[in-house]
């Protein structure tokens, strides 16, 4: 299964989202994962690309939605195929 996760907000860069993504992927032994900072419609965004079995990806997404870095300001978390 492949998924794209976008975390969008006024402050999602330089607050620890990339590290959080890498740590959660390591904990769940996600097979393939890429994470990078980007911008979408002028807003900060963190792009995470995942590939592994469905259960691991669902758990990863759940954790990233619940566990936000302390100084982040998130407007939405969008998940796409």
Secondary structure as a PSIPRED ss2 file (coil, helix, strand):
# PSIPRED VFORMAT (PSIPRED V4.0)

   1 X C   1.000  0.000  0.000
   2 X E   0.000  0.000  1.000
   3 X E   0.000  0.000  1.000
   4 X E   0.000  0.000  1.000
   5 X E   0.000  0.000  1.000
   6 X E   0.000  0.000  1.000
   7 X E   0.000  0.000  1.000
   8 X E   0.000  0.000  1.000
   9 X E   0.000  0.000  1.000
  10 X E   0.000  0.000  1.000
  11 X E   0.000  0.000  1.000
  12 X C   1.000  0.000  0.000
  13 X C   1.000  0.000  0.000
  14 X C   1.000  0.000  0.000
  15 X C   1.000  0.000  0.000
  16 X C   1.000  0.000  0.000
  17 X H   0.000  1.000  0.000
  18 X H   0.000  1.000  0.000
  19 X H   0.000  1.000  0.000
  20 X H   0.000  1.000  0.000
  21 X H   0.000  1.000  0.000
  22 X H   0.000  1.000  0.000
  23 X H   0.000  1.000  0.000
  24 X H   0.000  1.000  0.000
  25 X H   0.000  1.000  0.000
  26 X H   0.000  1.000  0.000
  27 X H   0.000  1.000  0.000
  28 X C   1.000  0.000  0.000
  29 X C   1.000  0.000  0.000
  30 X C   1.000  0.000  0.000
  31 X C   1.000  0.000  0.000
  32 X E   0.000  0.000  1.000
  33 X E   0.000  0.000  1.000
  34 X E   0.000  0.000  1.000
  35 X E   0.000  0.000  1.000
  36 X E   0.000  0.000  1.000
  37 X E   0.000  0.000  1.000
  38 X E   0.000  0.000  1.000
  39 X E   0.000  0.000  1.000
  40 X E   0.000  0.000  1.000
  41 X C   1.000  0.000  0.000
  42 X C   1.000  0.000  0.000
  43 X E   0.000  0.000  1.000
  44 X E   0.000  0.000  1.000
  45 X E   0.000  0.000  1.000
  46 X E   0.000  0.000  1.000
  47 X E   0.000  0.000  1.000
  48 X E   0.000  0.000  1.000
  49 X E   0.000  0.000  1.000
  50 X E   0.000  0.000  1.000
  51 X E   0.000  0.000  1.000
  52 X C   1.000  0.000  0.000
  53 X C   1.000  0.000  0.000
  54 X H   0.000  1.000  0.000
  55 X H   0.000  1.000  0.000
  56 X H   0.000  1.000  0.000
  57 X H   0.000  1.000  0.000
  58 X H   0.000  1.000  0.000
  59 X H   0.000  1.000  0.000
  60 X H   0.000  1.000  0.000
  61 X H   0.000  1.000  0.000
  62 X H   0.000  1.000  0.000
  63 X H   0.000  1.000  0.000
  64 X H   0.000  1.000  0.000
  65 X H   0.000  1.000  0.000
  66 X H   0.000  1.000  0.000
  67 X C   1.000  0.000  0.000
  68 X C   1.000  0.000  0.000
  69 X C   1.000  0.000  0.000
  70 X C   1.000  0.000  0.000
  71 X C   1.000  0.000  0.000
  72 X C   1.000  0.000  0.000
  73 X E   0.000  0.000  1.000
  74 X E   0.000  0.000  1.000
  75 X E   0.000  0.000  1.000
  76 X E   0.000  0.000  1.000
  77 X E   0.000  0.000  1.000
  78 X E   0.000  0.000  1.000
  79 X E   0.000  0.000  1.000
  80 X E   0.000  0.000  1.000
  81 X C   1.000  0.000  0.000
